[in-house]
Amino acid sequence: MDGFDPVRVWMSHVQGDRRYLRMDQFLRNRNRVQFISDFLSEMFPWCINSMEVHPEGKCVVSRFASEDFGAEWTVVHALESTNDGQLPLLWYKEEANRERDFIKEVCFSQDGHVICSPFAFGFRLFSPTIDCSVYVDPHQYTDMKPSELIEVNTTIGHRSVVLTTRCSPVHMLFASGCLDGRVCFNQPCLA
């Protein structure tokens, strides 16, 4: 991707100007670039802090700060583009923006039904449905409008701000790490 300038390409995409978008930069047998540009009007993604691909590669969850760093958002985009080449926004949730100078890492549960996101002195679990029965499959939602993720559980247990969450690849077990270096393990009951 010789000569690729992501800022120039992003601004060109936002402004509808295609002169800096050379398609030959993206024609490769391996690896490809796709732009995530479908956001709600009140969101202006400035700094994507973390991103994780769904366990089966169907969508991606990311957390980003807005342009003025006044808000953070957790969003889920499909990984298959629509006819216009965009990766559609499926779900979103506005986050509290504590400790603005730090990255907060989101993750999927091992089965992809739940998203775990740092929240103040703990973490929140989100799902598209209240009973976590929906397997996050963007093919089911091709014509839907983006909707808000449902908070199905909140766990507070740290003495300082949580910055990272991770899920066991085998069990419904989450680990959260906070600013003071402590790690907590939690096995939530969602039923």
Accessible surface in RSA format (square Angstrom, percent):
REM  Atomic radii and reference values for relative SASA: ProtOr
REM  Chains: A
REM  Algorithm: Lee & Richards
REM  Probe-radius: 1.40
REM  Slices: 20
REM RES _ NUM      All-atoms   Total-Side   Main-Chain    Non-polar    All polar
REM                ABS   REL    ABS   REL    ABS   REL    ABS   REL    ABS   REL
RES MET A   1    93.82  48.6  51.58  34.1  42.23 100.6  36.35  30.9  57.47  76.1
RES ASP A   2   131.38  92.0 116.71 116.2  14.67  34.7  46.62 109.7  84.76  84.5
RES GLY A   3    65.41  80.7   0.00   N/A  65.41  80.7  38.82 106.5  26.58  59.5
RES PHE A   4    53.29  26.7  29.46  18.2  23.83  62.0  29.89  18.1  23.40  67.0
RES ASP A   5    56.99  39.9  53.45  53.2   3.54   8.4  20.31  47.8  36.68  36.6
RES PRO A   6    78.84  57.5  76.12  69.4   2.72   9.9  76.54  63.2   2.29  14.2
RES VAL A   7   106.60  70.1 104.08  94.2   2.52   6.1 106.60  92.6   0.00   0.0
RES ARG A   8   118.93  49.9 112.77  57.5   6.16  14.7  18.90  25.8 100.03  60.6
RES VAL A   9     4.10   2.7   3.79   3.4   0.32   0.8   3.79   3.3   0.32   0.9
RES TRP A  10    61.28  24.6  61.28  29.7   0.00   0.0  55.98  29.8   5.30   8.6
RES MET A  11    79.63  41.2  79.63  52.7   0.00   0.0  66.56  56.6  13.06  17.3
RES SER A  12     5.83   4.9   4.30   5.7   1.54   3.5   2.10   4.5   3.73   5.2
RES HIS A  13    43.50  23.8  30.39  21.1  13.10  33.5  25.62  26.4  17.88  20.8
RES VAL A  14    76.13  50.1  44.77  40.5  31.36  75.6  50.70  44.1  25.42  69.0
RES GLN A  15   126.60  70.8  89.38  65.3  37.22  88.6  37.70  80.3  88.90  67.4
RES GLY A  16    56.07  69.1   0.00   N/A  56.07  69.1  29.90  82.1  26.17  58.6
RES ASP A  17    40.49  28.4  33.14  33.0   7.35  17.4  20.60  48.5  19.89  19.8
RES ARG A  18   140.54  59.0 130.04  66.3  10.50  25.0  60.22  82.3  80.32  48.7
RES ARG A  19   175.20  73.6 141.21  72.0  34.00  80.9  65.25  89.2 109.95  66.6
RES TYR A  20    85.42  39.9  74.10  42.2  11.32  29.5  44.27  33.3  41.15  50.7
RES LEU A  21    30.32  16.9  18.16  13.0  12.15  30.6  18.22  12.8  12.09  32.5
RES ARG A  22   117.87  49.5 112.82  57.5   5.05  12.0  58.71  80.2  59.16  35.9
RES MET A  23   114.01  59.0 108.97  72.1   5.04  12.0 100.98  85.8  13.04  17.3
RES ASP A  24    79.56  55.7  72.17  71.8   7.39  17.5  38.05  89.6  41.51  41.4
RES GLN A  25     7.38   4.1   6.23   4.6   1.15   2.7   2.51   5.4   4.87   3.7
RES PHE A  26    24.97  12.5  14.15   8.8  10.82  28.2  15.52   9.4   9.45  27.0
RES LEU A  27   127.62  71.1 110.68  79.2  16.94  42.6 114.59  80.5  13.03  35.1
RES ARG A  28   124.51  52.3  90.58  46.2  33.93  80.8  46.71  63.8  77.80  47.1
RES ASN A  29   164.65 113.5 122.36 118.2  42.30 101.8  32.47  78.1 132.19 127.8
RES ARG A  30   193.33  81.2 182.33  92.9  11.00  26.2  71.10  97.2 122.23  74.1
RES ASN A  31   133.87  92.3 109.20 105.5  24.67  59.4  38.71  93.2  95.16  92.0
RES ARG A  32   172.70  72.5 141.86  72.3  30.84  73.4  55.13  75.3 117.57  71.3
RES VAL A  33    47.45  31.2  30.00  27.2  17.45  42.0  32.57  28.3  14.89  40.4
RES GLN A  34    64.19  35.9  36.16  26.4  28.03  66.7  21.47  45.7  42.72  32.4
RES PHE A  35    50.06  25.0  45.22  28.0   4.85  12.6  46.69  28.3   3.37   9.7
RES ILE A  36    33.51  19.1  19.34  14.4  14.16  34.1  19.34  13.9  14.16  38.4
RES SER A  37    21.16  17.9   3.34   4.5  17.82  41.0   2.79   5.9  18.37  25.7
RES ASP A  38    39.94  28.0  37.99  37.8   1.96   4.6   2.86   6.7  37.08  37.0
RES PHE A  39    35.20  17.6  11.56   7.2  23.64  61.5  11.99   7.3  23.22  66.5
RES LEU A  40    38.65  21.5  34.22  24.5   4.43  11.1  36.97  26.0   1.68   4.5
RES SER A  41   118.26  99.9  74.51  99.4  43.75 100.8  60.01 127.8  58.25  81.6
RES GLU A  42   115.74  66.5  82.86  62.7  32.88  78.3  54.01 104.5  61.73  50.4
RES MET A  43     8.20   4.2   0.00   0.0   8.20  19.5   0.23   0.2   7.97  10.6
RES PHE A  44    73.80  36.9  72.97  45.2   0.84   2.2  72.97  44.2   0.84   2.4
RES PRO A  45    18.88  13.8  10.28   9.4   8.59  31.2  10.60   8.8   8.28  51.5
RES TRP A  46   147.36  59.1 118.11  57.2  29.25  68.7  97.44  52.0  49.92  81.0
RES CYS A  47    50.02  37.8  45.33  50.6   4.69  11.0   9.02  22.9  41.00  44.2
RES ILE A  48    85.36  48.6  57.51  42.8  27.85  67.1  57.51  41.4  27.85  75.6
RES ASN A  49    24.41  16.8   9.34   9.0  15.07  36.3   1.64   3.9  22.78  22.0
RES SER A  50    14.79  12.5   6.18   8.3   8.60  19.8  14.79  31.5   0.00   0.0
RES MET A  51    92.21  47.8  61.15  40.5  31.05  73.9  30.90  26.3  61.31  81.2
RES GLU A  52    47.21  27.1  42.80  32.4   4.42  10.5  23.06  44.6  24.15  19.7
RES VAL A  53    81.19  53.4  69.91  63.3  11.28  27.2  69.91  60.7  11.28  30.6
RES HIS A  54     3.98   2.2   0.08   0.1   3.90  10.0   0.08   0.1   3.90   4.5
RES PRO A  55    69.79  50.9  26.64  24.3  43.14 156.8  39.02  32.2  30.77 191.2
RES GLU A  56   113.51  65.2  83.12  62.9  30.39  72.4  34.48  66.7  79.03  64.5
RES GLY A  57    39.08  48.2   0.00   N/A  39.08  48.2  18.84  51.7  20.24  45.3
RES LYS A  58    49.22  24.0  44.15  27.1   5.06  12.1  23.69  21.3  25.53  27.2
RES CYS A  59     0.00   0.0   0.00   0.0   0.00   0.0   0.00   0.0   0.00   0.0
RES VAL A  60     2.73   1.8   2.60   2.4   0.13   0.3   2.60   2.3   0.13   0.3
RES VAL A  61     0.00   0.0   0.00   0.0   0.00   0.0   0.00   0.0   0.00   0.0
RES SER A  62     3.62   3.1   3.62   4.8   0.00   0.0   0.00   0.0   3.62   5.1
RES ARG A  63     2.72   1.1   2.72   1.4   0.00   0.0   0.00   0.0   2.72   1.6
RES PHE A  64     0.32   0.2   0.32   0.2   0.00   0.0   0.32   0.2   0.00   0.0
RES ALA A  65     2.35   2.2   2.35   3.6   0.00   0.0   2.35   3.3   0.00   0.0
RES SER A  66    12.52  10.6  12.52  16.7   0.00   0.0  11.69  24.9   0.83   1.2
RES GLU A  67    96.36  55.3  86.78  65.7   9.58  22.8  21.73  42.0  74.62  60.9
RES ASP A  68   112.61  78.9  88.32  87.9  24.28  57.4  48.44 114.0  64.16  64.0
RES PHE A  69    72.58  36.3  72.58  45.0   0.00   0.0  72.58  44.0   0.00   0.0
RES GLY A  70    41.80  51.5   0.00   N/A  41.80  51.5  17.78  48.8  24.02  53.8
RES ALA A  71    18.59  17.1  17.12  26.4   1.47   3.3  18.50  26.1   0.08   0.2
RES GLU A  72     2.34   1.3   2.34   1.8   0.00   0.0   0.00   0.0   2.34   1.9
RES TRP A  73    16.89   6.8  16.89   8.2   0.00   0.0  15.78   8.4   1.10   1.8
RES THR A  74     0.00   0.0   0.00   0.0   0.00   0.0   0.00   0.0   0.00   0.0
RES VAL A  75     0.04   0.0   0.00   0.0   0.04   0.1   0.00   0.0   0.04   0.1
RES VAL A  76     0.02   0.0   0.02   0.0   0.00   0.0   0.02   0.0   0.00   0.0
RES HIS A  77     0.33   0.2   0.33   0.2   0.00   0.0   0.11   0.1   0.23   0.3
RES ALA A  78     4.17   3.8   4.17   6.4   0.00   0.0   4.17   5.9   0.00   0.0
RES LEU A  79    42.98  23.9  40.63  29.1   2.35   5.9  40.63  28.5   2.35   6.3
RES GLU A  80   104.42  59.9  96.42  72.9   8.00  19.1  42.76  82.7  61.66  50.3
RES SER A  81    53.73  45.4  27.48  36.7  26.25  60.5   0.98   2.1  52.75  73.9
RES THR A  82    58.15  41.4  43.25  43.8  14.90  35.5  50.01  67.2   8.13  12.3
RES ASN A  83   169.45 116.9 128.75 124.4  40.70  98.0  40.73  98.0 128.72 124.4
RES ASP A  84   106.91  74.9  68.99  68.7  37.93  89.7  50.26 118.3  56.66  56.5
RES GLY A  85    45.84  56.5   0.00   N/A  45.84  56.5  28.87  79.2  16.97  38.0
RES GLN A  86    55.80  31.2  54.68  40.0   1.12   2.7   8.44  18.0  47.36  35.9
RES LEU A  87     2.53   1.4   2.53   1.8   0.00   0.0   2.53   1.8   0.00   0.0
RES PRO A  88    27.61  20.1  26.66  24.3   0.94   3.4  27.61  22.8   0.00   0.0
RES LEU A  89     3.76   2.1   0.31   0.2   3.45   8.7   0.31   0.2   3.45   9.3
RES LEU A  90     3.30   1.8   3.30   2.4   0.00   0.0   3.30   2.3   0.00   0.0
RES TRP A  91     5.82   2.3   5.82   2.8   0.00   0.0   0.90   0.5   4.92   8.0
RES TYR A  92    41.55  19.4  41.55  23.6   0.00   0.0  10.14   7.6  31.41  38.7
RES LYS A  93    33.79  16.5  33.74  20.7   0.04   0.1   7.52   6.8  26.27  28.0
RES GLU A  94    90.39  51.9  79.50  60.1  10.89  25.9  23.15  44.8  67.25  54.9
RES GLU A  95     7.94   4.6   0.13   0.1   7.81  18.6   2.24   4.3   5.70   4.7
RES ALA A  96    45.02  41.4  26.27  40.5  18.75  42.7  37.52  52.8   7.49  19.9
RES ASN A  97    26.52  18.3   4.02   3.9  22.50  54.2   4.03   9.7  22.48  21.7
RES ARG A  98   113.01  47.4 107.67  54.9   5.34  12.7  28.04  38.3  84.97  51.5
RES GLU A  99    72.77  41.8  57.07  43.2  15.70  37.4   7.24  14.0  65.53  53.5
RES ARG A 100   136.24  57.2 117.24  59.8  19.00  45.2  33.71  46.1 102.53  62.1
RES ASP A 101   138.04  96.7 102.39 101.9  35.64  84.3  31.60  74.4 106.44 106.2
RES PHE A 102    79.74  39.9  72.90  45.2   6.84  17.8  76.95  46.7   2.80   8.0
RES ILE A 103   102.15  58.1  93.70  69.8   8.45  20.4  93.82  67.6   8.33  22.6
RES LYS A 104     3.70   1.8   3.70   2.3   0.00   0.0   3.70   3.3   0.00   0.0
RES GLU A 105    58.35  33.5  58.35  44.1   0.00   0.0   5.57  10.8  52.78  43.1
RES VAL A 106     1.06   0.7   0.00   0.0   1.06   2.6   0.00   0.0   1.06   2.9
RES CYS A 107     1.29   1.0   1.29   1.4   0.00   0.0   1.29   3.3   0.00   0.0
RES PHE A 108     5.72   2.9   0.42   0.3   5.31  13.8   0.42   0.3   5.31  15.2
RES SER A 109     0.56   0.5   0.00   0.0   0.56   1.3   0.00   0.0   0.56   0.8
RES GLN A 110    57.78  32.3  34.10  24.9  23.68  56.4  20.25  43.1  37.53  28.5
RES ASP A 111    56.17  39.3  45.40  45.2  10.77  25.5  31.91  75.1  24.26  24.2
RES GLY A 112     0.00   0.0   0.00   N/A   0.00   0.0   0.00   0.0   0.00   0.0
RES HIS A 113    42.27  23.1  41.97  29.2   0.30   0.8  25.18  26.0  17.09  19.9
RES VAL A 114     0.68   0.4   0.55   0.5   0.13   0.3   0.68   0.6   0.00   0.0
RES ILE A 115     1.27   0.7   1.27   0.9   0.00   0.0   1.27   0.9   0.00   0.0
RES CYS A 116     0.00   0.0   0.00   0.0   0.00   0.0   0.00   0.0   0.00   0.0
RES SER A 117     0.00   0.0   0.00   0.0   0.00   0.0   0.00   0.0   0.00   0.0
RES PRO A 118     1.27   0.9   0.62   0.6   0.65   2.4   0.89   0.7   0.38   2.4
RES PHE A 119    52.54  26.3  49.77  30.8   2.77   7.2  52.44  31.8   0.10   0.3
RES ALA A 120    17.45  16.0  12.13  18.7   5.32  12.1  12.13  17.1   5.32  14.1
RES PHE A 121    68.71  34.4  68.71  42.6   0.00   0.0  68.71  41.7   0.00   0.0
RES GLY A 122     0.97   1.2   0.00   N/A   0.97   1.2   0.97   2.7   0.00   0.0
RES PHE A 123     4.44   2.2   4.42   2.7   0.02   0.1   4.42   2.7   0.02   0.1
RES ARG A 124    19.95   8.4  19.95  10.2   0.00   0.0   0.32   0.4  19.63  11.9
RES LEU A 125     0.15   0.1   0.15   0.1   0.00   0.0   0.15   0.1   0.00   0.0
RES PHE A 126     0.03   0.0   0.00   0.0   0.03   0.1   0.00   0.0   0.03   0.1
RES SER A 127     0.11   0.1   0.00   0.0   0.11   0.3   0.11   0.2   0.00   0.0
RES PRO A 128    18.49  13.5   3.20   2.9  15.29  55.6   3.21   2.7  15.28  94.9
RES THR A 129    37.22  26.5  35.50  36.0   1.72   4.1  37.22  50.0   0.00   0.0
RES ILE A 130   123.96  70.5 114.19  85.1   9.77  23.6 114.19  82.2   9.77  26.5
RES ASP A 131    90.32  63.3  70.01  69.7  20.32  48.0  36.09  84.9  54.24  54.1
RES CYS A 132    13.50  10.2   8.18   9.1   5.31  12.5   7.92  20.1   5.58   6.0
RES SER A 133    73.20  61.9  46.17  61.6  27.04  62.3  39.68  84.5  33.52  47.0
RES VAL A 134    25.77  17.0  21.33  19.3   4.43  10.7  25.77  22.4   0.00   0.0
RES TYR A 135    55.13  25.7  52.29  29.8   2.84   7.4  52.29  39.3   2.84   3.5
RES VAL A 136     0.46   0.3   0.46   0.4   0.00   0.0   0.46   0.4   0.00   0.0
RES ASP A 137    22.41  15.7  22.41  22.3   0.00   0.0   0.05   0.1  22.36  22.3
RES PRO A 138     6.97   5.1   3.90   3.6   3.06  11.1   4.28   3.5   2.69  16.7
RES HIS A 139   100.34  54.8  83.58  58.1  16.76  42.9  71.44  73.6  28.90  33.6
RES GLN A 140   114.71  64.1  77.61  56.7  37.10  88.3  40.52  86.3  74.19  56.3
RES TYR A 141    43.30  20.2  38.64  22.0   4.67  12.1  32.88  24.7  10.42  12.8
RES THR A 142    96.53  68.7  70.67  71.6  25.87  61.6  55.58  74.7  40.95  61.9
RES ASP A 143   142.20  99.6 107.48 107.0  34.71  82.1  42.36  99.7  99.83  99.6
RES MET A 144    59.35  30.7  31.46  20.8  27.89  66.4  31.11  26.5  28.24  37.4
RES LYS A 145   176.72  86.2 165.94 101.8  10.77  25.7 109.93  98.9  66.79  71.1
RES PRO A 146    43.30  31.6  27.80  25.3  15.51  56.4  27.80  22.9  15.51  96.4
RES SER A 147    48.59  41.1  45.28  60.4   3.31   7.6  39.27  83.6   9.32  13.1
RES GLU A 148    89.56  51.4  76.19  57.6  13.37  31.8  20.63  39.9  68.93  56.3
RES LEU A 149     2.29   1.3   0.09   0.1   2.20   5.5   0.09   0.1   2.20   5.9
RES ILE A 150    59.97  34.1  56.84  42.3   3.13   7.5  59.97  43.2   0.00   0.0
RES GLU A 151    65.65  37.7  45.76  34.6  19.89  47.4  16.51  31.9  49.14  40.1
RES VAL A 152    34.08  22.4   4.35   3.9  29.73  71.6   8.93   7.8  25.15  68.2
RES ASN A 153    38.36  26.5  28.25  27.3  10.12  24.4  10.55  25.4  27.81  26.9
RES THR A 154    59.26  42.1  30.47  30.9  28.78  68.6  27.87  37.4  31.38  47.4
RES THR A 155    31.93  22.7  28.49  28.9   3.45   8.2  26.07  35.0   5.87   8.9
RES ILE A 156   102.46  58.3  72.84  54.3  29.62  71.4  72.84  52.5  29.62  80.4
RES GLY A 157    54.68  67.4   0.00   N/A  54.68  67.4  30.81  84.5  23.87  53.5
RES HIS A 158    19.86  10.9   3.95   2.7  15.92  40.7   5.72   5.9  14.14  16.5
RES ARG A 159   180.91  76.0 150.87  76.9  30.04  71.5  62.29  85.1 118.63  71.9
RES SER A 160    22.98  19.4  21.69  28.9   1.29   3.0  22.98  48.9   0.00   0.0
RES VAL A 161    10.63   7.0  10.52   9.5   0.12   0.3  10.52   9.1   0.12   0.3
RES VAL A 162     0.94   0.6   0.00   0.0   0.94   2.3   0.00   0.0   0.94   2.5
RES LEU A 163    29.54  16.5  29.16  20.9   0.38   1.0  29.16  20.5   0.38   1.0
RES THR A 164    42.78  30.4  42.78  43.4   0.00   0.0  40.17  54.0   2.62   4.0
RES THR A 165     0.37   0.3   0.10   0.1   0.26   0.6   0.37   0.5   0.00   0.0
RES ARG A 166   104.99  44.1 103.98  53.0   1.01   2.4  61.54  84.1  43.45  26.3
RES CYS A 167    24.49  18.5   2.83   3.2  21.67  50.9   4.27  10.8  20.22  21.8
RES SER A 168    24.03  20.3  14.52  19.4   9.51  21.9  14.68  31.3   9.34  13.1
RES PRO A 169   120.93  88.1  92.85  84.6  28.08 102.1 100.19  82.7  20.74 128.9
RES VAL A 170   104.34  68.7  83.17  75.3  21.17  51.0  87.04  75.6  17.31  46.9
RES HIS A 171   105.52  57.7 102.06  70.9   3.46   8.8  63.98  65.9  41.53  48.3
RES MET A 172    43.59  22.6  39.23  26.0   4.36  10.4  39.23  33.3   4.36   5.8
RES LEU A 173    57.62  32.1  56.65  40.5   0.97   2.4  56.65  39.8   0.97   2.6
RES PHE A 174     0.28   0.1   0.17   0.1   0.11   0.3   0.17   0.1   0.11   0.3
RES ALA A 175    22.90  21.1  21.04  32.5   1.86   4.2  21.18  29.8   1.72   4.6
RES SER A 176     2.28   1.9   1.41   1.9   0.87   2.0   0.88   1.9   1.40   2.0
RES GLY A 177     9.87  12.2   0.00   N/A   9.87  12.2   8.57  23.5   1.30   2.9
RES CYS A 178    10.55   8.0   0.00   0.0  10.55  24.8   0.26   0.6  10.30  11.1
RES LEU A 179    70.22  39.1  46.76  33.4  23.46  59.0  47.78  33.6  22.44  60.4
RES ASP A 180    72.34  50.7  35.38  35.2  36.95  87.4  40.23  94.7  32.10  32.0
RES GLY A 181    62.33  76.9   0.00   N/A  62.33  76.9  36.95 101.4  25.37  56.8
RES ARG A 182   117.51  49.3 112.27  57.2   5.24  12.5  44.89  61.4  72.62  44.0
RES VAL A 183    89.88  59.1  62.99  57.0  26.89  64.8  62.99  54.7  26.89  72.9
RES CYS A 184    47.56  36.0  42.06  46.9   5.50  12.9  20.86  52.8  26.70  28.8
RES PHE A 185   141.46  70.8 111.67  69.2  29.80  77.5 111.86  67.8  29.61  84.7
RES ASN A 186    40.79  28.1  36.47  35.2   4.33  10.4   7.50  18.0  33.29  32.2
RES GLN A 187   128.43  71.8 100.47  73.4  27.96  66.6  25.32  53.9 103.11  78.2
RES PRO A 188    16.39  11.9   0.47   0.4  15.92  57.9   7.11   5.9   9.29  57.7
RES CYS A 189   109.76  83.0  81.71  91.1  28.05  65.9  42.29 107.1  67.47  72.8
RES LEU A 190    43.78  24.4  16.32  11.7  27.46  69.0  20.88  14.7  22.91  61.6
RES ALA A 191   135.90 125.0  69.02 106.5  66.88 152.1 104.76 147.5  31.14  82.5
END  Absolute sums over single chains surface
CHAIN  1 A    10572.4       8100.9       2471.5       5571.6       5000.8
END  Absolute sums over all chains
TOTAL         10572.4       8100.9       2471.5       5571.6       5000.8
